């Protein structure tokens, strides 16, 4: 009989890689197949936040918000290199209104009909009080009031905005989060296969027989469908399961513009249509603005930020910033498709962000993963394992809550020290270069730099401080195969590189793969 793996996971997004890491750490044998690159779709195209989801309180998604808030600090401790605290400024604007079909807006319309759908300040403060206390916050500071008059936070905003609330959430490098989960899973024995599309999964002799598009066949005791936007296709076309469960594909688009202000805080803006957007410091020199919520038809890989969405985000931001944000300022856009569990909500905005784990046990088990937020990926993985544990009595206990991701084995408040020490040990590094390496790789930066004494020891410089040594690391440790994997997912160096430089990276990586 062929070798049988305990778990075969379809999908190399955050949920698939998170489950692979958790399962491998419990002693199970794991294989993961990703048809493209890790985090190729939804998981590299988020708003880059570990957050509870303040606006979900209006939908009374209390369980989801509480779990996400608890996870913020757990995750912050585990990955201080790729995640860090951020303060969010929420300007108070009399024009702010609820989206009309939220439970809270409906209740308020009955109690205060004269308010005509506007968000009263007392309700915003009450929501922030809940946000501060639902999750057992220990590291992050709580909400405070802020005068926007003659303050750095108020300087880029319109003069009509005089007061704001300021609260805490966390930034995260989403695509690096996926790559590090995959790397940790591999270190614990998982077989991570990229560029490996599953074409068929059938139950056979009490197990699963899985076929890849290159003809390879694997066997597994259990199947995990973490296909993200493709979870429905896997159910219907790959595994042929008898299931009526479906996903609702919701497109979230973002724009990136040259930075609009000089401080390091983000803004939470509320629009007249009841929607919200963020304006976030991005890659030192830019501001990220997003996101939209639109139902999406077609392939998730075809998702783009449409001209209409670009105009919408610019107009929305311009209602708050003193200097209008215009489409000709946009230097980059990206759009991701969220695979939300189809709960029958009227609008894309109202569709639940909670995750649903559905276990099909009509033979060898198959766990289908619907929805989820990047902030709750670790808990989703734990819950996935709880559902699968009856089939794997040898599996160890939950372990990920206190375990750092690769490179994250240092205190949350010592990032500046890590950067200074790295630059001290490698004097040829500029401050920006040292910061980038620590923010991407943490303590693993030293493994990339090795015994280099000068920059030339790291090999060819492809631009924006990306060297051969770093490319080798990304290929050998983080499953990168192409230039886009490097410059748009495992880093955002594409914002600072020319098309010719990116083409040179791709040629070098192609030669390296062929020589391996």
C-alpha positions in Angstrom: 0.0 0.0 0.0 1.3 3.5 -0.8 2.5 5.8 2.0 -0.5 7.3 3.7 -0.3 10.8 5.1 -2.5 11.8 8.1 -3.7 15.1 6.6 -3.7 16.3 3.0 -4.5 20.1 2.9 -5.7 21.8 -0.3 -4.8 25.5 -0.3 -1.8 27.5 0.7 -3.5 30.6 2.1 -3.4 31.5 5.8 -5.9 28.9 6.9 -4.3 26.1 5.0 -0.8 27.0 6.2 -2.0 27.6 9.8 -3.7 24.2 9.9 -0.6 22.6 8.5 1.6 24.2 11.1 -0.7 23.2 14.0 -1.2 19.6 12.8 2.6 19.1 12.1 3.4 20.4 15.6 1.0 17.8 17.1 3.0 15.0 15.5 0.7 14.3 12.5 2.1 13.8 9.0 1.0 16.6 6.7 1.0 17.4 3.0 -0.2 20.7 1.6 -0.8 21.5 -2.1 -1.1 25.0 -3.4 -1.9 25.4 -7.1 0.0 28.7 -7.3 2.1 30.5 -4.8 1.5 30.7 -1.0 -0.9 33.6 -0.2 -1.4 34.1 -3.9 -5.0 35.2 -3.6 -6.9 36.5 -0.6 -4.2 36.0 2.1 -1.9 38.6 0.5 -4.5 41.1 -0.3 -6.0 42.1 3.1 -5.9 45.5 4.8 -2.9 44.2 6.7 -4.5 44.4 10.2 -4.7 42.1 13.2 -7.9 43.7 14.5 -11.1 42.7 16.3 -13.3 44.4 13.6 -14.8 47.4 15.4 -17.6 47.8 12.8 -18.7 44.1 13.4 -20.1 45.2 16.7 -22.9 46.9 14.8 -23.8 43.5 13.4 -23.6 42.0 17.0 -20.8 39.6 15.9 -19.7 39.6 19.6 -18.1 36.1 19.6 -16.1 36.9 16.5 -14.9 40.3 17.8 -14.0 38.8 21.3 -12.0 36.0 19.8 -10.2 38.4 17.4 -9.4 40.8 20.2 -8.0 38.1 22.4 -5.8 36.9 19.5 -4.3 40.3 18.7 -1.9 40.2 21.6 -1.2 36.4 21.4 -0.2 36.9 17.8 1.7 40.1 18.5 3.9 38.2 20.9 4.5 35.4 18.4 5.6 37.6 15.5 7.0 41.0 16.7 9.0 41.2 13.5 6.0 41.2 11.1 3.3 42.7 13.4 3.3 45.7 15.6 0.9 47.9 17.5 -0.7 50.8 15.7 -3.0 53.6 17.0 -6.1 54.4 15.0 -7.6 57.9 14.9 -11.4 58.0 14.4 -12.5 61.6 13.7 -16.0 62.5 14.8 -18.1 63.8 12.0 -21.8 64.8 12.3 -22.3 63.4 8.9 -21.5 59.8 9.9 -24.3 57.4 9.4 -25.0 53.7 10.0 -25.5 51.3 7.2 -29.2 51.0 7.3 -29.6 47.2 7.8 -27.4 46.5 10.8 -29.0 45.3 14.0 -27.8 48.3 15.9 -29.0 50.8 13.3 -32.4 49.2 13.3 -32.7 49.3 17.1 -31.5 52.9 17.2 -34.0 53.9 14.5 -36.8 52.6 16.8 -35.5 54.3 19.9 -34.2 57.5 18.4 -36.1 58.0 15.1 -35.2 61.7 15.0 -31.5 60.8 14.7 -32.2 59.7 11.0 -29.5 57.0 10.9 -26.6 59.1 12.2 -24.0 57.6 14.5 -24.2 59.5 17.8 -20.9 60.1 19.6 -22.1 58.3 22.7 -22.7 55.1 20.8 -19.2 55.3 19.2 -17.7 55.7 22.6 -19.7 52.8 24.0 -18.5 50.6 21.1 -14.9 51.6 21.8 -15.4 50.8 25.5 -16.6 47.3 24.5 -13.7 47.0 22.1 -11.2 47.9 24.9 -12.6 45.3 27.3 -14.0 42.3 25.4 -10.6 40.8 24.7 -8.6 41.0 27.9 -6.2 43.7 26.6 -2.8 43.7 28.4 -0.2 45.2 26.0 -2.1 47.6 23.8 -3.2 51.0 25.3 -6.9 51.7 25.5 -9.1 54.4 23.9 -8.5 58.1 24.5 -10.0 61.3 23.3 -8.0 63.5 21.0 -8.3 67.1 20.0 -7.5 67.5 16.3 -7.0 71.3 16.6 -3.3 72.1 16.3 -2.2 68.5 16.6 -0.1 66.3 14.2 -3.1 64.0 13.8 -5.4 66.9 12.8 -2.9 68.6 10.5 -3.7 66.6 7.3 -7.5 66.6 8.0 -10.2 69.2 7.1 -10.6 72.0 9.7 -14.3 71.1 10.3 -13.0 68.0 12.2 -12.2 69.1 15.7 -12.3 65.9 17.9 -11.5 62.2 17.5 -11.2 59.0 19.5 -7.9 57.1 19.3 -7.8 53.3 19.9 -5.4 50.4 19.3 -5.1 47.6 16.8 -2.1 45.9 15.1 -0.5 45.9 11.7 0.6 42.6 10.1 2.5 41.7 7.0 -0.1 39.2 5.8 1.8 37.4 3.0 4.8 37.0 5.3 2.5 35.5 7.9 1.5 32.8 5.5 5.1 32.1 4.4 6.3 31.8 8.0 3.5 29.5 8.9 4.4 27.3 6.0 8.1 27.4 6.9 7.4 26.4 10.5 5.1 23.6 9.3 7.9 22.3 7.0 10.4 22.5 9.8 8.1 20.2 11.8 7.9 17.7 9.0 5.1 18.9 6.7 5.5 18.6 2.9 4.7 22.0 1.4 4.1 21.8 -2.3 3.6 25.0 -4.4 2.6 25.0 -8.0 0.7 21.8 -7.3 -2.9 21.8 -8.3 -5.2 19.1 -7.0 -7.4 17.8 -9.9 -9.2 15.0 -8.1 -9.8 13.7 -4.6 -11.7 10.4 -4.1 -12.5 8.2 -1.2 -10.8 4.8 -1.7 -10.4 1.9 0.8 -11.2 4.1 3.8 -8.7 6.9 2.8 -8.4 9.7 0.3 -6.6 9.3 -3.0 -5.5 12.7 -4.2 -4.3 13.3 -7.8 -2.3 16.4 -8.9 -2.2 18.0 -12.3 1.3 16.6 -12.9 0.0 13.0 -12.4 1.4 12.5 -8.9 -0.9 10.5 -6.6 -1.0 10.8 -2.8 -3.0 9.0 -0.1 -4.3 10.5 3.1 -6.5 9.6 6.1 -8.2 13.0 6.1 -8.7 15.8 3.6 -8.8 19.5 4.5 -10.3 21.8 2.0 -8.8 25.2 2.7 -9.3 26.4 -0.9 -10.4 29.9 0.2 -12.3 31.4 -2.8 -12.1 28.0 -4.4 -13.5 26.0 -1.5 -16.8 25.6 -3.3 -15.1 24.3 -6.5 -13.1 21.8 -4.5 -16.4 20.5 -2.9 -18.2 20.2 -6.2 -15.6 19.5 -8.8 -12.6 18.0 -7.0 -14.0 15.9 -4.2 -17.6 15.6 -5.5 -19.1 16.0 -2.0 -22.8 16.0 -1.4 -23.0 19.5 0.2 -25.2 22.5 -0.3 -22.9 24.8 1.5 -21.5 27.7 -0.5 -19.4 30.8 -0.2 -20.1 34.3 -1.1 -17.2 35.9 -2.9 -16.8 39.5 -1.8 -14.1 41.7 -3.4 -12.1 44.1 -1.3 -10.0 46.6 -3.2 -7.3 48.9 -2.0 -5.2 51.8 -3.4 -1.7 52.9 -2.5 -0.7 56.6 -2.9 2.4 58.6 -1.8 2.2 59.2 1.9 -0.4 61.7 2.9 0.9 62.6 6.3 4.0 62.4 8.4 3.0 60.6 11.7 2.8 56.8 12.2 -0.9 56.5 13.1 -3.8 55.2 10.9 -7.2 56.8 10.3 -10.6 55.1 10.6 -13.0 57.1 8.4 -16.8 56.6 8.3 -18.7 57.6 5.2 -22.1 59.0 4.5 -23.1 55.6 3.1 -22.4 53.8 6.4 -19.2 52.2 5.1 -15.8 52.6 6.7 -12.3 52.8 5.2 -8.8 52.9 6.7 -5.9 55.2 5.7 -2.7 53.5 6.9 1.0 54.2 6.8 2.5 51.8 4.3 6.0 50.8 3.5 7.4 54.1 5.0 6.8 56.1 1.9 3.1 55.5 1.1 -0.4 55.5 2.4 -2.7 52.5 2.0 -6.5 53.2 1.6 -9.2 50.6 1.7 -11.3 48.6 1.5 -14.4 48.2 -0.6 -17.0 45.5 -0.3 -18.5 44.3 -3.6 -19.9 41.0 -4.6 -17.5 39.3 -7.1 -18.2 37.2 -10.1 -15.6 35.3 -12.0 -12.2 33.9 -11.1 -10.7 35.2 -7.8 -7.4 35.6 -9.7 -9.1 38.1 -12.0 -10.1 40.5 -9.1 -8.9 44.0 -9.8 -9.6 47.4 -8.2 -11.9 48.8 -10.8 -11.8 52.5 -11.9 -15.2 52.9 -10.1 -13.7 51.5 -6.9 -10.6 53.7 -7.3 -12.8 56.8 -7.7 -14.9 55.7 -4.7 -11.9 55.3 -2.4 -10.4 58.6 -3.5 -13.7 60.5 -3.0 -14.2 58.8 0.4 -10.8 59.8 1.7 -11.2 63.3 0.2 -14.2 63.9 2.5 -11.7 63.8 5.4 -8.3 64.9 4.1 -7.7 68.6 3.6 -5.9 68.0 0.3 -8.1 65.9 -2.1 -6.9 62.4 -2.9 -7.1 61.9 -6.7 -6.8 58.8 -8.9 -3.7 60.2 -10.6 -1.8 59.8 -7.3 -2.4 56.1 -7.2 0.9 54.1 -7.6 -0.5 50.6 -7.0 -3.8 48.9 -6.4 -4.7 45.4 -5.3 -7.9 43.5 -4.8 -8.7 40.3 -3.0 -11.7 38.1 -2.9 -13.0 37.1 0.6 -14.6 33.6 0.7 -17.4 34.4 3.1 -19.8 31.8 4.3 -23.1 32.4 2.5 -25.5 33.3 5.3 -28.0 34.9 3.0 -27.1 38.5 4.0 -28.6 41.2 1.8 -25.4 43.1 1.1 -21.7 42.1 0.8 -20.9 44.4 3.7 -23.4 42.6 6.0 -22.2 39.1 5.2 -20.7 37.4 8.2 -16.9 37.5 8.6 -17.0 34.5 11.0 -15.7 31.2 9.9 -17.5 27.9 9.5 -15.9 24.5 9.7 -17.9 21.7 8.2 -16.8 18.1 8.6 -18.0 15.6 6.1 -17.7 12.1 7.6 -19.4 10.0 5.0 -16.3 7.9 4.7 -12.8 9.2 5.2 -13.2 12.7 6.8 -13.1 15.9 4.8 -13.1 19.3 6.6 -14.3 22.2 4.6 -13.2 25.6 5.7 -15.4 28.6 5.0 -14.6 32.3 5.7 -12.5 33.5 8.5 -10.4 36.6 9.3 -6.6 36.8 9.2 -6.7 37.7 12.9 -8.4 34.5 13.9 -6.4 32.1 11.7 -4.6 30.5 14.7 -7.9 29.8 16.5 -9.5 28.6 13.3 -6.6 26.1 13.0 -7.1 24.9 16.6 -10.8 24.5 16.1 -10.1 22.6 12.8 -7.9 20.2 14.8 -10.5 19.8 17.5 -12.9 18.5 14.8 -10.4 16.2 13.4 -8.9 14.8 16.6 -11.4 11.9 17.0 -9.8 10.5 13.9 -6.2 10.9 15.2 -5.8 9.7 18.8 -2.0 10.0 18.5 -2.2 13.8 18.0 -0.6 15.9 20.6 -2.3 18.8 22.5 -2.8 22.4 21.3 0.5 24.2 21.3 0.6 27.3 19.1 -0.6 29.9 21.5 2.8 30.6 23.0 5.0 29.6 20.1 6.8 32.2 18.1 6.9 32.0 14.3 10.4 31.7 12.7 12.4 34.8 13.4 10.0 36.1 16.1 11.9 34.9 19.1 12.5 38.3 20.8 10.4 40.6 23.0 7.6 42.7 21.5 9.3 46.0 22.6 12.8 45.2 21.4 12.5 45.7 17.6 14.6 48.9 17.7 17.3 47.0 19.6 17.2 44.2 17.1 17.7 46.7 14.3 20.5 48.5 16.1 22.3 45.3 16.9 22.0 44.0 13.3 23.4 47.3 11.9 26.2 47.1 14.5 27.2 43.6 13.5 26.9 44.4 9.8 28.0 48.0 9.4 27.5 48.0 5.7 23.7 48.0 6.2 22.0 51.3 5.9 19.4 52.1 8.6 16.5 51.4 6.1 18.1 48.2 5.0 18.6 46.9 8.5 15.0 47.9 9.4 13.6 46.1 6.4 15.5 42.9 7.1 14.4 42.8 10.8 10.8 43.7 9.9 10.8 40.8 7.4 12.9 38.1 9.0 13.5 39.0 12.6 16.4 37.0 14.1 16.6 35.0 10.8 18.1 38.1 9.2 21.5 37.0 10.5 21.1 33.6 8.8 20.6 35.4 5.5 23.6 37.8 6.0 25.8 35.0 7.3 29.5 36.0 7.6 29.2 38.9 5.1 31.7 41.7 5.8 30.6 44.0 2.9 27.5 44.2 0.7 29.2 42.6 -2.2 29.6 39.4 -0.2 25.8 39.0 -0.5 26.1 38.6 -4.3 24.3 40.6 -7.0 22.2 43.6 -5.9 19.0 43.6 -7.9 17.8 47.0 -6.6 16.0 48.2 -3.4 18.6 46.3 -1.3 17.4 42.9 -2.6 20.5 40.6 -3.0 21.3 37.1 -4.3 21.7 35.9 -0.7 18.2 37.0 0.2 16.7 35.5 -3.0 18.4 32.1 -2.2 16.9 32.2 1.3 13.4 33.0 -0.1 13.7 30.1 -2.5 15.2 27.5 -0.1 13.2 28.5 3.0 10.0 30.3 1.9 9.0 28.4 -1.2 9.4 31.4 -3.6 9.7 30.5 -7.3 9.1 33.6 -9.3 9.8 37.3 -9.1 6.2 38.2 -8.2 6.4 35.8 -5.2 9.2 38.0 -3.9 8.5 41.5 -4.8 4.7 41.6 -4.4 4.1 38.9 -1.7 7.1 38.1 0.6 8.0 41.8 0.2 6.5 44.9 -1.4 9.8 45.9 -3.0 8.0 46.0 -6.3 6.9 49.5 -5.3 10.5 50.6 -5.5 11.7 48.6 -8.5 11.6 49.0 -12.2 10.1 46.5 -14.6 13.6 45.7 -15.8 14.8 45.0 -12.3 11.9 42.7 -11.6 12.5 40.9 -14.9 16.2 40.3 -13.9 15.0 38.8 -10.6 12.7 36.4 -12.5 15.5 35.4 -14.9 17.9 34.7 -12.0 15.3 32.6 -10.1 14.5 30.6 -13.3 18.1 29.8 -13.7 18.5 28.9 -10.0 15.5 26.5 -10.3 16.8 24.8 -13.4 20.3 24.4 -11.8 18.8 22.9 -8.6 
